[in-house]
Amino acid sequence: MILATSMNILHVILSQGFAGSERSTAESCNAQCGRHQVTLAVRRRHRGRGQASIVDHLDPRVEVVELPDRLGTQRALAALIDRCRPDVIHAHLRRSTRLLARLRPSAATVATLHVTYNADCFGAMDGLICNARWQFDDIPDHYSGEIFKANNSLQPHRRLEPEEIAALRRDLGGDVGCFHIGGVGRLTWKKGWDVLIRAFIAADPAAHVRLNLFGAGSSESALRRLARPDPRIRLRGYRQDIKDYYQAFDLFVCPSRFEPLPRVMLEAMDGGAPVIASDAGGCRELVEDYGGDLFPSGDVKTLARLLKQRSSEPPRRHRPDLSTHHVPIAGRAMEAFYRRLVERRSLVSA
């Protein structure tokens, strides 16, 4: 039975695969479905490389509706809104937001700036959610809706037993004394993995140091060619159990050229891995808030120096207080924002 104080929430995300934006959306749906009626609209071809998909990470109480990939998407979304009659529609990424702006539903509308305010359609939303402080500067002064700064949600991972961590380190390769550097994310140019590989080769760390990259994407073949001369560099593909590996890394690197607010950095910090990150976007915010090393985005020489230093003088494990990002706390703040938008919409309609 739906309680009187509950809401009917429709999330819309029309991407493929499962990365940061999809993980964030799944965690929001899962956190909300215990108290609210939650529906998630996805595209029919929602599986990406390796068949990864958001639908594999959802609570069974979340209703999933597949929309056509291209032709008829807007019409199908309109029909879904008519059927569900949501109180709030939460769009994720630009295409979902654009379709919602065209439909102009009677429900309160909100979009998360997973990237940036990069289209006029965001201006049609009743509310915008920023994951990083720098995104506020991107919102034009004429925007008349409400703006909310969210703490990117984090589902704390269980603490592994020492023998489990030892098994993961054996899986990463090398002997017991190896120093394992990790990187996790889509293998695309924006993520800067070529910078990390070049920096690792330039640093030429000791023989026991390994670089492990997890993920899939359009740059995979080029990155494999770049890494081929150094057998210590391994591209390990997409892993469902990646959260386990953060506890096995001695160091985590996020070398992005562009990054709104990297969930992988929060997950690495939750796992206790010391962090090196570029100064792009939200990377700087997380390092300033929770610790770590920064290097100028794209600067191979500076990153090489940091890799050499940290691998020769291993830093202690670092697990900061990330409780404001934990799903229950972040979720309650999000729901309060939804209610403000619903109330505002009802006042405008009255």
C-alpha positions in Angstrom: 0.0 0.0 0.0 1.4 3.5 -0.9 1.4 5.8 2.1 -0.3 9.2 1.8 3.0 11.0 2.1 4.6 8.9 -0.7 5.3 10.2 -4.1 5.0 8.8 -7.6 8.4 9.2 -9.2 9.4 8.6 -12.8 13.1 8.5 -13.7 14.1 8.7 -17.4 17.6 7.7 -18.6 18.2 6.9 -22.3 21.8 5.9 -22.3 23.6 2.6 -22.8 25.8 0.6 -20.5 26.5 1.1 -16.8 28.8 3.9 -15.7 28.7 6.8 -13.2 25.4 8.4 -14.4 23.6 5.0 -14.6 25.0 4.0 -11.2 23.7 7.2 -9.7 20.3 6.8 -11.2 20.0 3.2 -10.0 21.0 4.1 -6.5 18.4 6.9 -6.5 15.7 4.5 -7.7 16.7 1.8 -5.2 16.7 4.3 -2.3 13.3 5.7 -3.2 11.3 2.6 -4.0 11.0 1.6 -0.3 8.9 4.7 0.4 7.6 5.8 -3.0 6.2 4.4 -6.2 9.2 4.4 -8.6 9.3 3.8 -12.4 12.4 3.9 -14.5 12.2 4.5 -18.3 15.1 3.2 -20.4 15.8 2.7 -24.0 15.3 -0.7 -25.5 18.9 -1.2 -26.3 20.1 -0.2 -22.8 22.9 -2.7 -22.7 26.4 -1.5 -23.6 29.7 -3.2 -24.1 29.9 -6.4 -22.2 26.1 -6.4 -21.9 26.3 -4.1 -18.9 23.0 -2.3 -18.1 21.4 -0.3 -15.3 18.5 -2.7 -15.1 20.8 -5.4 -13.6 21.4 -3.1 -10.6 17.8 -2.2 -9.7 15.6 -3.2 -6.7 12.8 -5.5 -8.0 10.3 -3.0 -6.7 11.4 -0.5 -9.4 9.1 -0.8 -12.5 11.2 -0.7 -15.7 9.7 0.5 -18.9 11.6 0.2 -22.2 11.1 3.0 -24.8 12.0 2.9 -28.5 15.6 3.8 -29.2 14.9 6.4 -31.8 11.6 6.6 -33.7 8.6 7.1 -31.4 10.6 7.7 -28.2 8.8 11.0 -27.4 5.4 9.5 -28.1 6.1 6.5 -26.0 7.3 8.7 -23.1 4.2 10.8 -23.3 2.0 7.7 -23.1 4.0 6.5 -20.1 3.5 9.8 -18.3 -0.2 9.6 -19.0 -0.4 6.1 -17.6 1.8 6.7 -14.5 0.6 10.2 -13.7 3.8 10.9 -11.7 4.3 13.7 -9.2 7.9 14.2 -10.2 9.7 13.3 -13.4 13.5 13.1 -13.0 15.5 13.3 -16.3 19.1 12.1 -16.5 21.4 13.3 -19.2 20.6 15.6 -22.2 18.4 13.5 -24.4 15.9 12.6 -21.6 15.8 16.3 -20.6 15.2 17.4 -24.2 12.2 15.1 -24.6 10.8 16.1 -21.3 11.1 19.8 -22.2 9.2 19.2 -25.4 6.4 17.4 -23.6 5.8 20.0 -20.9 4.0 17.6 -18.5 1.9 18.8 -15.6 4.2 17.0 -13.1 7.1 18.7 -11.5 10.3 18.2 -13.7 13.9 18.0 -12.6 17.1 17.2 -14.3 20.5 16.2 -12.9 23.5 17.9 -14.5 25.5 14.7 -14.8 27.7 16.7 -17.2 26.9 20.4 -17.6 24.2 22.9 -18.6 24.8 22.2 -22.3 21.4 22.7 -23.9 18.5 25.0 -23.6 16.2 22.1 -22.6 17.7 22.3 -19.0 16.2 25.8 -18.7 12.7 24.3 -19.1 13.0 22.2 -15.9 11.4 23.2 -12.6 14.6 22.2 -10.8 18.2 21.4 -11.6 20.5 19.1 -9.5 24.2 19.9 -9.4 26.6 17.2 -8.3 29.6 19.5 -8.2 30.1 23.1 -7.1 31.6 24.2 -10.5 28.3 23.4 -12.2 26.6 26.3 -10.6 28.8 28.7 -12.7 27.5 27.0 -15.8 23.8 27.8 -15.1 22.7 31.0 -16.8 21.5 33.9 -14.7 18.1 33.9 -16.4 17.3 30.3 -15.2 14.1 30.7 -13.1 13.8 27.3 -11.5 15.3 26.0 -8.3 18.8 24.7 -7.9 19.9 21.9 -5.5 23.5 20.9 -4.7 23.4 17.1 -4.2 26.1 15.1 -2.6 26.7 12.4 -5.2 25.3 9.3 -3.6 27.5 6.5 -2.4 26.6 3.0 -1.3 29.3 2.0 1.2 30.8 -1.3 0.3 31.4 -4.1 2.8 34.8 -4.4 4.3 36.6 -7.4 2.9 38.4 -9.9 5.0 42.2 -9.9 4.6 42.2 -13.3 2.8 39.7 -11.9 0.3 41.9 -8.9 -0.4 44.9 -11.2 -0.8 43.0 -13.2 -3.4 42.2 -10.1 -5.3 45.8 -9.0 -5.3 46.8 -12.4 -6.6 44.3 -11.9 -9.4 45.9 -8.6 -10.3 49.2 -10.5 -10.8 52.7 -10.3 -9.6 54.2 -11.5 -6.4 53.1 -10.7 -2.8 55.1 -7.4 -2.7 53.6 -5.8 -5.8 52.4 -2.2 -5.7 49.0 -2.1 -7.5 47.8 1.2 -9.1 44.2 1.1 -10.2 42.0 3.1 -12.6 38.3 2.6 -13.3 35.9 4.1 -15.8 34.9 4.3 -19.5 37.8 3.9 -21.8 37.3 7.1 -23.7 39.5 10.1 -24.5 37.7 12.3 -21.9 38.8 10.0 -19.2 42.5 10.6 -19.9 43.7 7.0 -19.7 46.4 7.7 -22.4 47.8 10.4 -20.0 48.0 7.8 -17.2 49.7 5.2 -19.4 52.2 7.7 -20.8 52.9 8.9 -17.3 53.4 5.4 -16.0 55.8 4.6 -18.8 57.7 7.9 -18.3 57.9 7.3 -14.5 59.4 3.8 -15.2 58.7 2.7 -11.6 60.3 -0.3 -10.0 59.6 -3.7 -11.5 57.1 -4.6 -8.7 54.7 -1.8 -9.6 51.6 -2.6 -11.7 49.0 -0.5 -13.5 45.5 -2.0 -13.8 42.8 -0.3 -15.8 39.2 -1.5 -15.5 36.4 -0.6 -18.0 35.4 -0.7 -21.6 34.9 1.9 -24.3 35.7 3.3 -27.7 39.4 3.9 -26.9 40.2 0.4 -25.8 42.1 -0.7 -28.9 44.2 2.5 -29.0 45.0 2.2 -25.3 46.1 -1.4 -25.7 48.5 -0.4 -28.4 49.9 2.4 -26.3 50.3 0.0 -23.3 51.8 -2.9 -25.2 55.5 -2.1 -24.7 55.1 -2.3 -20.9 53.9 -5.7 -19.6 53.2 -4.2 -16.2 50.2 -2.4 -17.7 47.0 -4.4 -17.9 43.6 -3.5 -19.3 41.2 -5.8 -17.5 37.8 -5.0 -19.0 34.5 -4.3 -17.2 33.9 -6.0 -13.9 30.7 -6.2 -11.9 32.6 -6.7 -8.7 34.8 -3.6 -9.2 34.0 -2.2 -5.7 35.9 -5.2 -4.2 39.1 -4.2 -6.1 39.3 -0.7 -4.6 40.3 -2.4 -1.3 43.1 -4.2 -3.2 44.6 -1.1 -4.9 47.6 0.6 -3.2 46.9 3.7 -5.2 44.0 5.0 -7.3 44.3 7.4 -10.2 41.6 9.5 -11.9 43.3 11.2 -14.9 40.2 12.7 -16.5 40.4 15.6 -19.0 36.7 16.3 -18.2 34.9 15.1 -15.1 31.7 16.5 -13.5 32.1 14.7 -10.2 33.7 11.2 -10.3 31.8 8.6 -8.4 34.8 6.3 -8.9 36.8 8.6 -6.6 34.2 8.3 -3.9 34.2 4.5 -4.2 38.0 4.4 -4.2 38.1 6.6 -1.0 35.4 4.4 0.5 37.7 1.4 -0.2 40.6 3.2 1.5 42.7 3.7 -1.6 44.9 6.8 -1.6 44.0 9.0 -4.6 45.8 11.0 -7.3 43.5 13.0 -9.6 43.6 15.6 -12.3 42.3 19.0 -11.4 39.4 18.7 -13.9 35.9 19.6 -12.7 34.8 17.7 -9.6 38.0 15.9 -9.2 39.5 19.0 -7.5 36.4 19.3 -5.3 36.7 15.8 -3.9 40.5 16.1 -3.3 40.0 19.4 -1.6 37.2 18.0 0.6 38.7 14.6 1.4 42.4 14.5 0.6 44.7 13.2 -2.2 47.1 14.6 -4.8 46.2 16.8 -7.7 48.0 17.3 -11.0 47.1 19.6 -14.0 44.8 17.8 -16.4 46.8 16.3 -19.3 50.2 17.0 -17.6 52.1 13.7 -18.2 55.3 15.0 -16.6 53.7 16.0 -13.2 51.6 12.8 -13.0 54.8 10.7 -13.8 56.5 12.4 -10.9 53.6 11.7 -8.5 53.5 8.0 -9.6 57.2 7.6 -9.0 57.0 9.3 -5.6 53.9 7.4 -4.3 55.0 4.0 -5.6 58.5 4.4 -4.0 57.1 5.8 -0.7 53.7 4.0 -0.4 51.1 6.2 1.2 49.0 4.9 4.1 45.4 3.8 3.3 43.0 6.7 3.6 39.3 6.3 4.4 37.7 9.7 5.0 34.3 10.4 6.4 32.0 10.2 3.4 28.7 9.9 5.4 27.1 12.9 3.8 27.2 11.0 0.5 25.7 7.8 1.9 22.5 6.9 0.0 20.0 7.3 2.9 21.3 10.8 3.8 21.7 12.0 0.2 18.4 10.4 -0.7 16.4 12.2 2.0 17.8 15.5 0.9 16.9 14.7 -2.7 13.3 13.8 -1.7 12.9 17.1 0.2 13.9 18.9 -3.0 11.3 16.9 -5.0 8.6 18.0 -2.5 9.6 21.7 -2.9 9.2 21.4 -6.7 5.9 19.6 -6.4 4.6 22.3 -4.0 5.9 25.0 -6.3 4.2 23.5 -9.3 0.9 23.2 -7.4 1.1 26.9 -6.4 1.7 27.9 -10.0 -1.2 25.7 -11.3 -3.6 27.0 -8.6 
